[in-house]
Amino acid sequence: EFVRHKILDAIGDLYTSGYLVIGKYKGYKSGHGVTNNLLRKVFADPSCYEIVDFEQAVSFNEEREVANS
């Protein structure tokens, strides 16, 4: 139950960014404060993220699948 609660906390904290996250999150001894600091640091540097719309994300994944074939 503790692990499920921690995962749910992280998902909820990432949701507060206001964007759907397409990526990977791995936390070690994380909590609300750690996730909040992560989001602040990521959004402080525009080179750390890219905002895409759904069509761009689908197109990117299709191109990647073709390249890996």
mmCIF file of the N, C-alpha and C atoms, coordinates in Angstrom:
data_MODEL
# 
_entry.id   MODEL 
# 
loop_
_atom_site.group_PDB 
_atom_site.id 
_atom_site.type_symbol 
_atom_site.label_atom_id 
_atom_site.label_alt_id 
_atom_site.label_comp_id 
_atom_site.label_asym_id 
_atom_site.label_entity_id 
_atom_site.label_seq_id 
_atom_site.pdbx_PDB_ins_code 
_atom_site.Cartn_x 
_atom_site.Cartn_y 
_atom_site.Cartn_z 
_atom_site.occupancy 
_atom_site.B_iso_or_equiv 
_atom_site.pdbx_formal_charge 
_atom_site.auth_seq_id 
_atom_site.auth_comp_id 
_atom_site.auth_asym_id 
_atom_site.auth_atom_id 
_atom_site.pdbx_PDB_model_num 
ATOM 1   N N  . GLU A 1 1  ? 0.833  -1.201 0.000   1.00 0.00 ? 1  GLU A N  1 
ATOM 2   C CA . GLU A 1 1  ? 0.000  0.000  0.000   1.00 0.00 ? 1  GLU A CA 1 
ATOM 3   C C  . GLU A 1 1  ? 0.869  1.253  0.000   1.00 0.00 ? 1  GLU A C  1 
ATOM 4   N N  . PHE A 1 2  ? 1.954  1.227  0.736   1.00 0.00 ? 2  PHE A N  1 
ATOM 5   C CA . PHE A 1 2  ? 2.838  2.395  0.800   1.00 0.00 ? 2  PHE A CA 1 
ATOM 6   C C  . PHE A 1 2  ? 3.384  2.753  -0.582  1.00 0.00 ? 2  PHE A C  1 
ATOM 7   N N  . VAL A 1 3  ? 3.830  1.732  -1.330  1.00 0.00 ? 3  VAL A N  1 
ATOM 8   C CA . VAL A 1 3  ? 4.386  1.972  -2.663  1.00 0.00 ? 3  VAL A CA 1 
ATOM 9   C C  . VAL A 1 3  ? 3.316  2.523  -3.595  1.00 0.00 ? 3  VAL A C  1 
ATOM 10  N N  . ARG A 1 4  ? 2.129  1.957  -3.551  1.00 0.00 ? 4  ARG A N  1 
ATOM 11  C CA . ARG A 1 4  ? 1.028  2.464  -4.395  1.00 0.00 ? 4  ARG A CA 1 
ATOM 12  C C  . ARG A 1 4  ? 0.736  3.923  -4.079  1.00 0.00 ? 4  ARG A C  1 
ATOM 13  N N  . HIS A 1 5  ? 0.757  4.264  -2.807  1.00 0.00 ? 5  HIS A N  1 
ATOM 14  C CA . HIS A 1 5  ? 0.492  5.642  -2.391  1.00 0.00 ? 5  HIS A CA 1 
ATOM 15  C C  . HIS A 1 5  ? 1.572  6.574  -2.946  1.00 0.00 ? 5  HIS A C  1 
ATOM 16  N N  . LYS A 1 6  ? 2.829  6.161  -2.872  1.00 0.00 ? 6  LYS A N  1 
ATOM 17  C CA . LYS A 1 6  ? 3.924  6.986  -3.382  1.00 0.00 ? 6  LYS A CA 1 
ATOM 18  C C  . LYS A 1 6  ? 3.802  7.192  -4.897  1.00 0.00 ? 6  LYS A C  1 
ATOM 19  N N  . ILE A 1 7  ? 3.443  6.124  -5.616  1.00 0.00 ? 7  ILE A N  1 
ATOM 20  C CA . ILE A 1 7  ? 3.277  6.242  -7.072  1.00 0.00 ? 7  ILE A CA 1 
ATOM 21  C C  . ILE A 1 7  ? 2.128  7.186  -7.398  1.00 0.00 ? 7  ILE A C  1 
ATOM 22  N N  . LEU A 1 8  ? 1.032  7.043  -6.696  1.00 0.00 ? 8  LEU A N  1 
ATOM 23  C CA . LEU A 1 8  ? -0.118 7.919  -6.921  1.00 0.00 ? 8  LEU A CA 1 
ATOM 24  C C  . LEU A 1 8  ? 0.238  9.367  -6.604  1.00 0.00 ? 8  LEU A C  1 
ATOM 25  N N  . ASP A 1 9  ? 1.005  9.595  -5.551  1.00 0.00 ? 9  ASP A N  1 
ATOM 26  C CA . ASP A 1 9  ? 1.461  10.947 -5.219  1.00 0.00 ? 9  ASP A CA 1 
ATOM 27  C C  . ASP A 1 9  ? 2.279  11.540 -6.362  1.00 0.00 ? 9  ASP A C  1 
ATOM 28  N N  . ALA A 1 10 ? 3.213  10.757 -6.906  1.00 0.00 ? 10 ALA A N  1 
ATOM 29  C CA . ALA A 1 10 ? 4.070  11.257 -7.985  1.00 0.00 ? 10 ALA A CA 1 
ATOM 30  C C  . ALA A 1 10 ? 3.247  11.596 -9.220  1.00 0.00 ? 10 ALA A C  1 
ATOM 31  N N  . ILE A 1 11 ? 2.309  10.724 -9.584  1.00 0.00 ? 11 ILE A N  1 
ATOM 32  C CA . ILE A 1 11 ? 1.449  10.986 -10.741 1.00 0.00 ? 11 ILE A CA 1 
ATOM 33  C C  . ILE A 1 11 ? 0.635  12.260 -10.514 1.00 0.00 ? 11 ILE A C  1 
ATOM 34  N N  . GLY A 1 12 ? 0.084  12.401 -9.330  1.00 0.00 ? 12 GLY A N  1 
ATOM 35  C CA . GLY A 1 12 ? -0.690 13.602 -9.008  1.00 0.00 ? 12 GLY A CA 1 
ATOM 36  C C  . GLY A 1 12 ? 0.155  14.858 -9.049  1.00 0.00 ? 12 GLY A C  1 
ATOM 37  N N  . ASP A 1 13 ? 1.376  14.772 -8.531  1.00 0.00 ? 13 ASP A N  1 
ATOM 38  C CA . ASP A 1 13 ? 2.273  15.933 -8.541  1.00 0.00 ? 13 ASP A CA 1 
ATOM 39  C C  . ASP A 1 13 ? 2.649  16.323 -9.964  1.00 0.00 ? 13 ASP A C  1 
ATOM 40  N N  . LEU A 1 14 ? 2.923  15.337 -10.810 1.00 0.00 ? 14 LEU A N  1 
ATOM 41  C CA . LEU A 1 14 ? 3.249  15.629 -12.204 1.00 0.00 ? 14 LEU A CA 1 
ATOM 42  C C  . LEU A 1 14 ? 2.043  16.223 -12.928 1.00 0.00 ? 14 LEU A C  1 
ATOM 43  N N  . TYR A 1 15 ? 0.856  15.786 -12.555 1.00 0.00 ? 15 TYR A N  1 
ATOM 44  C CA . TYR A 1 15 ? -0.372 16.299 -13.158 1.00 0.00 ? 15 TYR A CA 1 
ATOM 45  C C  . TYR A 1 15 ? -0.540 17.791 -12.881 1.00 0.00 ? 15 TYR A C  1 
ATOM 46  N N  . THR A 1 16 ? -0.048 18.254 -11.742 1.00 0.00 ? 16 THR A N  1 
ATOM 47  C CA . THR A 1 16 ? -0.185 19.672 -11.386 1.00 0.00 ? 16 THR A CA 1 
ATOM 48  C C  . THR A 1 16 ? 0.612  20.583 -12.310 1.00 0.00 ? 16 THR A C  1 
ATOM 49  N N  . SER A 1 17 ? 1.475  19.990 -13.150 1.00 0.00 ? 17 SER A N  1 
ATOM 50  C CA . SER A 1 17 ? 2.233  20.820 -14.090 1.00 0.00 ? 17 SER A CA 1 
ATOM 51  C C  . SER A 1 17 ? 1.303  21.472 -15.106 1.00 0.00 ? 17 SER A C  1 
ATOM 52  N N  . GLY A 1 18 ? 0.115  20.883 -15.289 1.00 0.00 ? 18 GLY A N  1 
ATOM 53  C CA . GLY A 1 18 ? -0.823 21.422 -16.252 1.00 0.00 ? 18 GLY A CA 1 
ATOM 54  C C  . GLY A 1 18 ? -0.673 20.818 -17.637 1.00 0.00 ? 18 GLY A C  1 
ATOM 55  N N  . TYR A 1 19 ? 0.257  19.882 -17.777 1.00 0.00 ? 19 TYR A N  1 
ATOM 56  C CA . TYR A 1 19 ? 0.505  19.229 -19.059 1.00 0.00 ? 19 TYR A CA 1 
ATOM 57  C C  . TYR A 1 19 ? 0.479  17.715 -18.868 1.00 0.00 ? 19 TYR A C  1 
ATOM 58  N N  . LEU A 1 20 ? 0.174  17.010 -19.953 1.00 0.00 ? 20 LEU A N  1 
ATOM 59  C CA . LEU A 1 20 ? 0.326  15.563 -19.936 1.00 0.00 ? 20 LEU A CA 1 
ATOM 60  C C  . LEU A 1 20 ? 1.805  15.270 -20.165 1.00 0.00 ? 20 LEU A C  1 
ATOM 61  N N  . VAL A 1 21 ? 2.367  14.421 -19.371 1.00 0.00 ? 21 VAL A N  1 
ATOM 62  C CA . VAL A 1 21 ? 3.790  14.138 -19.468 1.00 0.00 ? 21 VAL A CA 1 
ATOM 63  C C  . VAL A 1 21 ? 4.000  12.891 -20.318 1.00 0.00 ? 21 VAL A C  1 
ATOM 64  N N  . ILE A 1 22 ? 4.783  13.051 -21.378 1.00 0.00 ? 22 ILE A N  1 
ATOM 65  C CA . ILE A 1 22 ? 5.194  11.913 -22.190 1.00 0.00 ? 22 ILE A CA 1 
ATOM 66  C C  . ILE A 1 22 ? 6.663  11.707 -21.842 1.00 0.00 ? 22 ILE A C  1 
ATOM 67  N N  . GLY A 1 23 ? 6.916  10.771 -21.003 1.00 0.00 ? 23 GLY A N  1 
ATOM 68  C CA . GLY A 1 23 ? 8.290  10.583 -20.567 1.00 0.00 ? 23 GLY A CA 1 
ATOM 69  C C  . GLY A 1 23 ? 8.387  9.494  -19.532 1.00 0.00 ? 23 GLY A C  1 
ATOM 70  N N  . LYS A 1 24 ? 9.489  9.499  -18.847 1.00 0.00 ? 24 LYS A N  1 
ATOM 71  C CA . LYS A 1 24 ? 9.761  8.488  -17.833 1.00 0.00 ? 24 LYS A CA 1 
ATOM 72  C C  . LYS A 1 24 ? 10.097 9.197  -16.525 1.00 0.00 ? 24 LYS A C  1 
ATOM 73  N N  . TYR A 1 25 ? 9.534  8.703  -15.460 1.00 0.00 ? 25 TYR A N  1 
ATOM 74  C CA . TYR A 1 25 ? 9.800  9.260  -14.136 1.00 0.00 ? 25 TYR A CA 1 
ATOM 75  C C  . TYR A 1 25 ? 10.284 8.130  -13.250 1.00 0.00 ? 25 TYR A C  1 
ATOM 76  N N  . LYS A 1 26 ? 11.414 8.344  -12.639 1.00 0.00 ? 26 LYS A N  1 
ATOM 77  C CA . LYS A 1 26 ? 11.953 7.363  -11.707 1.00 0.00 ? 26 LYS A CA 1 
ATOM 78  C C  . LYS A 1 26 ? 12.328 8.111  -10.438 1.00 0.00 ? 26 LYS A C  1 
ATOM 79  N N  . GLY A 1 27 ? 11.716 7.728  -9.349  1.00 0.00 ? 27 GLY A N  1 
ATOM 80  C CA . GLY A 1 27 ? 11.981 8.412  -8.090  1.00 0.00 ? 27 GLY A CA 1 
ATOM 81  C C  . GLY A 1 27 ? 12.594 7.479  -7.061  1.00 0.00 ? 27 GLY A C  1 
ATOM 82  N N  . TYR A 1 28 ? 13.477 8.030  -6.253  1.00 0.00 ? 28 TYR A N  1 
ATOM 83  C CA . TYR A 1 28 ? 14.083 7.288  -5.156  1.00 0.00 ? 28 TYR A CA 1 
ATOM 84  C C  . TYR A 1 28 ? 13.945 8.154  -3.913  1.00 0.00 ? 28 TYR A C  1 
ATOM 85  N N  . LYS A 1 29 ? 13.239 7.646  -2.936  1.00 0.00 ? 29 LYS A N  1 
ATOM 86  C CA . LYS A 1 29 ? 12.950 8.408  -1.716  1.00 0.00 ? 29 LYS A CA 1 
ATOM 87  C C  . LYS A 1 29 ? 12.304 9.744  -2.059  1.00 0.00 ? 29 LYS A C  1 
ATOM 88  N N  . SER A 1 30 ? 11.414 9.698  -3.048  1.00 0.00 ? 30 SER A N  1 
ATOM 89  C CA . SER A 1 30 ? 10.775 10.934 -3.500  1.00 0.00 ? 30 SER A CA 1 
ATOM 90  C C  . SER A 1 30 ? 9.531  11.222 -2.672  1.00 0.00 ? 30 SER A C  1 
ATOM 91  N N  . GLY A 1 31 ? 9.076  12.412 -2.796  1.00 0.00 ? 31 GLY A N  1 
ATOM 92  C CA . GLY A 1 31 ? 7.866  12.862 -2.125  1.00 0.00 ? 31 GLY A CA 1 
ATOM 93  C C  . GLY A 1 31 ? 7.376  14.113 -2.823  1.00 0.00 ? 31 GLY A C  1 
ATOM 94  N N  . HIS A 1 32 ? 6.363  14.747 -2.232  1.00 0.00 ? 32 HIS A N  1 
ATOM 95  C CA . HIS A 1 32 ? 5.794  15.938 -2.856  1.00 0.00 ? 32 HIS A CA 1 
ATOM 96  C C  . HIS A 1 32 ? 6.852  17.021 -3.080  1.00 0.00 ? 32 HIS A C  1 
ATOM 97  N N  . GLY A 1 33 ? 7.703  17.242 -2.109  1.00 0.00 ? 33 GLY A N  1 
ATOM 98  C CA . GLY A 1 33 ? 8.727  18.280 -2.226  1.00 0.00 ? 33 GLY A CA 1 
ATOM 99  C C  . GLY A 1 33 ? 9.729  17.993 -3.323  1.00 0.00 ? 33 GLY A C  1 
ATOM 100 N N  . VAL A 1 34 ? 10.157 16.754 -3.423  1.00 0.00 ? 34 VAL A N  1 
ATOM 101 C CA . VAL A 1 34 ? 11.127 16.366 -4.444  1.00 0.00 ? 34 VAL A CA 1 
ATOM 102 C C  . VAL A 1 34 ? 10.518 16.523 -5.843  1.00 0.00 ? 34 VAL A C  1 
ATOM 103 N N  . THR A 1 35 ? 9.296  16.060 -6.015  1.00 0.00 ? 35 THR A N  1 
ATOM 104 C CA . THR A 1 35 ? 8.649  16.165 -7.329  1.00 0.00 ? 35 THR A CA 1 
ATOM 105 C C  . THR A 1 35 ? 8.405  17.628 -7.679  1.00 0.00 ? 35 THR A C  1 
ATOM 106 N N  . ASN A 1 36 ? 8.015  18.432 -6.709  1.00 0.00 ? 36 ASN A N  1 
ATOM 107 C CA . ASN A 1 36 ? 7.798  19.854 -6.941  1.00 0.00 ? 36 ASN A CA 1 
ATOM 108 C C  . ASN A 1 36 ? 9.100  20.527 -7.378  1.00 0.00 ? 36 ASN A C  1 
ATOM 109 N N  . ASN A 1 37 ? 10.205 20.212 -6.706  1.00 0.00 ? 37 ASN A N  1 
ATOM 110 C CA . ASN A 1 37 ? 11.495 20.785 -7.094  1.00 0.00 ? 37 ASN A CA 1 
ATOM 111 C C  . ASN A 1 37 ? 11.902 20.338 -8.493  1.00 0.00 ? 37 ASN A C  1 
ATOM 112 N N  . LEU A 1 38 ? 11.627 19.082 -8.826  1.00 0.00 ? 38 LEU A N  1 
ATOM 113 C CA . LEU A 1 38 ? 11.915 18.576 -10.162 1.00 0.00 ? 38 LEU A CA 1 
ATOM 114 C C  . LEU A 1 38 ? 11.178 19.402 -11.216 1.00 0.00 ? 38 LEU A C  1 
ATOM 115 N N  . LEU A 1 39 ? 9.872  19.582 -11.018 1.00 0.00 ? 39 LEU A N  1 
ATOM 116 C CA . LEU A 1 39 ? 9.085  20.348 -11.989 1.00 0.00 ? 39 LEU A CA 1 
ATOM 117 C C  . LEU A 1 39 ? 9.579  21.782 -12.105 1.00 0.00 ? 39 LEU A C  1 
ATOM 118 N N  . ARG A 1 40 ? 9.913  22.401 -10.984 1.00 0.00 ? 40 ARG A N  1 
ATOM 119 C CA . ARG A 1 40 ? 10.422 23.783 -11.017 1.00 0.00 ? 40 ARG A CA 1 
ATOM 120 C C  . ARG A 1 40 ? 11.717 23.876 -11.825 1.00 0.00 ? 40 ARG A C  1 
ATOM 121 N N  . LYS A 1 41 ? 12.622 22.918 -11.611 1.00 0.00 ? 41 LYS A N  1 
ATOM 122 C CA . LYS A 1 41 ? 13.895 22.950 -12.329 1.00 0.00 ? 41 LYS A CA 1 
ATOM 123 C C  . LYS A 1 41 ? 13.703 22.662 -13.812 1.00 0.00 ? 41 LYS A C  1 
ATOM 124 N N  . VAL A 1 42 ? 12.850 21.718 -14.137 1.00 0.00 ? 42 VAL A N  1 
ATOM 125 C CA . VAL A 1 42 ? 12.605 21.400 -15.544 1.00 0.00 ? 42 VAL A CA 1 
ATOM 126 C C  . VAL A 1 42 ? 12.009 22.603 -16.259 1.00 0.00 ? 42 VAL A C  1 
ATOM 127 N N  . PHE A 1 43 ? 10.986 23.218 -15.684 1.00 0.00 ? 43 PHE A N  1 
ATOM 128 C CA . PHE A 1 43 ? 10.317 24.328 -16.354 1.00 0.00 ? 43 PHE A CA 1 
ATOM 129 C C  . PHE A 1 43 ? 11.125 25.623 -16.300 1.00 0.00 ? 43 PHE A C  1 
ATOM 130 N N  . ALA A 1 44 ? 12.150 25.692 -15.475 1.00 0.00 ? 44 ALA A N  1 
ATOM 131 C CA . ALA A 1 44 ? 13.005 26.879 -15.425 1.00 0.00 ? 44 ALA A CA 1 
ATOM 132 C C  . ALA A 1 44 ? 13.926 26.954 -16.641 1.00 0.00 ? 44 ALA A C  1 
ATOM 133 N N  . ASP A 1 45 ? 14.186 25.822 -17.286 1.00 0.00 ? 45 ASP A N  1 
ATOM 134 C CA . ASP A 1 45 ? 15.090 25.773 -18.436 1.00 0.00 ? 45 ASP A CA 1 
ATOM 135 C C  . ASP A 1 45 ? 14.337 25.214 -19.645 1.00 0.00 ? 45 ASP A C  1 
ATOM 136 N N  . PRO A 1 46 ? 13.941 26.075 -20.572 1.00 0.00 ? 46 PRO A N  1 
ATOM 137 C CA . PRO A 1 46 ? 13.167 25.621 -21.734 1.00 0.00 ? 46 PRO A CA 1 
ATOM 138 C C  . PRO A 1 46 ? 13.858 24.550 -22.572 1.00 0.00 ? 46 PRO A C  1 
ATOM 139 N N  . SER A 1 47 ? 15.162 24.397 -22.460 1.00 0.00 ? 47 SER A N  1 
ATOM 140 C CA . SER A 1 47 ? 15.835 23.348 -23.226 1.00 0.00 ? 47 SER A CA 1 
ATOM 141 C C  . SER A 1 47 ? 15.614 21.959 -22.612 1.00 0.00 ? 47 SER A C  1 
ATOM 142 N N  . CYS A 1 48 ? 14.976 21.902 -21.449 1.00 0.00 ? 48 CYS A N  1 
ATOM 143 C CA . CYS A 1 48 ? 14.727 20.624 -20.764 1.00 0.00 ? 48 CYS A CA 1 
ATOM 144 C C  . CYS A 1 48 ? 13.399 19.986 -21.147 1.00 0.00 ? 48 CYS A C  1 
ATOM 145 N N  . TYR A 1 49 ? 12.581 20.687 -21.876 1.00 0.00 ? 49 TYR A N  1 
ATOM 146 C CA . TYR A 1 49 ? 11.273 20.133 -22.227 1.00 0.00 ? 49 TYR A CA 1 
ATOM 147 C C  . TYR A 1 49 ? 10.815 20.677 -23.564 1.00 0.00 ? 49 TYR A C  1 
ATOM 148 N N  . GLU A 1 50 ? 9.817  20.020 -24.104 1.00 0.00 ? 50 GLU A N  1 
ATOM 149 C CA . GLU A 1 50 ? 9.202  20.451 -25.351 1.00 0.00 ? 50 GLU A CA 1 
ATOM 150 C C  . GLU A 1 50 ? 7.705  20.243 -25.218 1.00 0.00 ? 50 GLU A C  1 
ATOM 151 N N  . ILE A 1 51 ? 6.943  21.234 -25.569 1.00 0.00 ? 51 ILE A N  1 
ATOM 152 C CA . ILE A 1 51 ? 5.489  21.127 -25.538 1.00 0.00 ? 51 ILE A CA 1 
ATOM 153 C C  . ILE A 1 51 ? 5.031  20.798 -26.955 1.00 0.00 ? 51 ILE A C  1 
ATOM 154 N N  . VAL A 1 52 ? 4.370  19.652 -27.095 1.00 0.00 ? 52 VAL A N  1 
ATOM 155 C CA . VAL A 1 52 ? 3.901  19.209 -28.401 1.00 0.00 ? 52 VAL A CA 1 
ATOM 156 C C  . VAL A 1 52 ? 2.407  18.945 -28.326 1.00 0.00 ? 52 VAL A C  1 
ATOM 157 N N  . ASP A 1 53 ? 1.774  19.003 -29.491 1.00 0.00 ? 53 ASP A N  1 
ATOM 158 C CA . ASP A 1 53 ? 0.365  18.615 -29.508 1.00 0.00 ? 53 ASP A CA 1 
ATOM 159 C C  . ASP A 1 53 ? 0.281  17.134 -29.853 1.00 0.00 ? 53 ASP A C  1 
ATOM 160 N N  . PHE A 1 54 ? -0.891 16.579 -29.768 1.00 0.00 ? 54 PHE A N  1 
ATOM 161 C CA . PHE A 1 54 ? -1.074 15.145 -29.942 1.00 0.00 ? 54 PHE A CA 1 
ATOM 162 C C  . PHE A 1 54 ? -0.612 14.667 -31.315 1.00 0.00 ? 54 PHE A C  1 
ATOM 163 N N  . GLU A 1 55 ? -0.912 15.417 -32.354 1.00 0.00 ? 55 GLU A N  1 
ATOM 164 C CA . GLU A 1 55 ? -0.536 15.007 -33.701 1.00 0.00 ? 55 GLU A CA 1 
ATOM 165 C C  . GLU A 1 55 ? 0.977  14.933 -33.843 1.00 0.00 ? 55 GLU A C  1 
ATOM 166 N N  . GLN A 1 56 ? 1.701  15.881 -33.235 1.00 0.00 ? 56 GLN A N  1 
ATOM 167 C CA . GLN A 1 56 ? 3.158  15.847 -33.286 1.00 0.00 ? 56 GLN A CA 1 
ATOM 168 C C  . GLN A 1 56 ? 3.699  14.615 -32.564 1.00 0.00 ? 56 GLN A C  1 
ATOM 169 N N  . ALA A 1 57 ? 3.118  14.281 -31.431 1.00 0.00 ? 57 ALA A N  1 
ATOM 170 C CA . ALA A 1 57 ? 3.584  13.131 -30.658 1.00 0.00 ? 57 ALA A CA 1 
ATOM 171 C C  . ALA A 1 57 ? 3.354  11.834 -31.424 1.00 0.00 ? 57 ALA A C  1 
ATOM 172 N N  . VAL A 1 58 ? 2.203  11.695 -32.044 1.00 0.00 ? 58 VAL A N  1 
ATOM 173 C CA . VAL A 1 58 ? 1.905  10.488 -32.816 1.00 0.00 ? 58 VAL A CA 1 
ATOM 174 C C  . VAL A 1 58 ? 2.854  10.393 -34.004 1.00 0.00 ? 58 VAL A C  1 
ATOM 175 N N  . SER A 1 59 ? 3.074  11.490 -34.707 1.00 0.00 ? 59 SER A N  1 
ATOM 176 C CA . SER A 1 59 ? 3.969  11.507 -35.863 1.00 0.00 ? 59 SER A CA 1 
ATOM 177 C C  . SER A 1 59 ? 5.380  11.130 -35.452 1.00 0.00 ? 59 SER A C  1 
ATOM 178 N N  . PHE A 1 60 ? 5.852  11.653 -34.332 1.00 0.00 ? 60 PHE A N  1 
ATOM 179 C CA . PHE A 1 60 ? 7.192  11.350 -33.839 1.00 0.00 ? 60 PHE A CA 1 
ATOM 180 C C  . PHE A 1 60 ? 7.327  9.864  -33.553 1.00 0.00 ? 60 PHE A C  1 
ATOM 181 N N  . ASN A 1 61 ? 6.351  9.282  -32.895 1.00 0.00 ? 61 ASN A N  1 
ATOM 182 C CA . ASN A 1 61 ? 6.402  7.853  -32.569 1.00 0.00 ? 61 ASN A CA 1 
ATOM 183 C C  . ASN A 1 61 ? 6.367  6.997  -33.822 1.00 0.00 ? 61 ASN A C  1 
ATOM 184 N N  . GLU A 1 62 ? 5.574  7.377  -34.817 1.00 0.00 ? 62 GLU A N  1 
ATOM 185 C CA . GLU A 1 62 ? 5.519  6.620  -36.063 1.00 0.00 ? 62 GLU A CA 1 
ATOM 186 C C  . GLU A 1 62 ? 6.860  6.673  -36.785 1.00 0.00 ? 62 GLU A C  1 
ATOM 187 N N  . GLU A 1 63 ? 7.490  7.848  -36.826 1.00 0.00 ? 63 GLU A N  1 
ATOM 188 C CA . GLU A 1 63 ? 8.788  7.991  -37.484 1.00 0.00 ? 63 GLU A CA 1 
ATOM 189 C C  . GLU A 1 63 ? 9.847  7.168  -36.771 1.00 0.00 ? 63 GLU A C  1 
ATOM 190 N N  . ARG A 1 64 ? 9.797  7.144  -35.457 1.00 0.00 ? 64 ARG A N  1 
ATOM 191 C CA . ARG A 1 64 ? 10.763 6.385  -34.673 1.00 0.00 ? 64 ARG A CA 1 
ATOM 192 C C  . ARG A 1 64 ? 10.604 4.885  -34.921 1.00 0.00 ? 64 ARG A C  1 
ATOM 193 N N  . GLU A 1 65 ? 9.354  4.423  -35.008 1.00 0.00 ? 65 GLU A N  1 
ATOM 194 C CA . GLU A 1 65 ? 9.108  3.006  -35.266 1.00 0.00 ? 65 GLU A CA 1 
ATOM 195 C C  . GLU A 1 65 ? 9.626  2.605  -36.643 1.00 0.00 ? 65 GLU A C  1 
ATOM 196 N N  . VAL A 1 66 ? 9.437  3.455  -37.643 1.00 0.00 ? 66 VAL A N  1 
ATOM 197 C CA . VAL A 1 66 ? 9.924  3.157  -38.989 1.00 0.00 ? 66 VAL A CA 1 
ATOM 198 C C  . VAL A 1 66 ? 11.456 3.110  -38.995 1.00 0.00 ? 66 VAL A C  1 
ATOM 199 N N  . ALA A 1 67 ? 12.089 4.045  -38.293 1.00 0.00 ? 67 ALA A N  1 
ATOM 200 C CA . ALA A 1 67 ? 13.554 4.099  -38.249 1.00 0.00 ? 67 ALA A CA 1 
ATOM 201 C C  . ALA A 1 67 ? 14.131 2.870  -37.540 1.00 0.00 ? 67 ALA A C  1 
ATOM 202 N N  . ASN A 1 68 ? 13.415 2.329  -36.573 1.00 0.00 ? 68 ASN A N  1 
ATOM 203 C CA . ASN A 1 68 ? 13.909 1.169  -35.843 1.00 0.00 ? 68 ASN A CA 1 
ATOM 204 C C  . ASN A 1 68 ? 13.604 -0.145 -36.539 1.00 0.00 ? 68 ASN A C  1 
ATOM 205 N N  . SER A 1 69 ? 12.855 -0.104 -37.636 1.00 0.00 ? 69 SER A N  1 
ATOM 206 C CA . SER A 1 69 ? 12.490 -1.339 -38.357 1.00 0.00 ? 69 SER A CA 1 
ATOM 207 C C  . SER A 1 69 ? 13.624 -1.878 -39.173 1.00 0.00 ? 69 SER A C  1 
# 
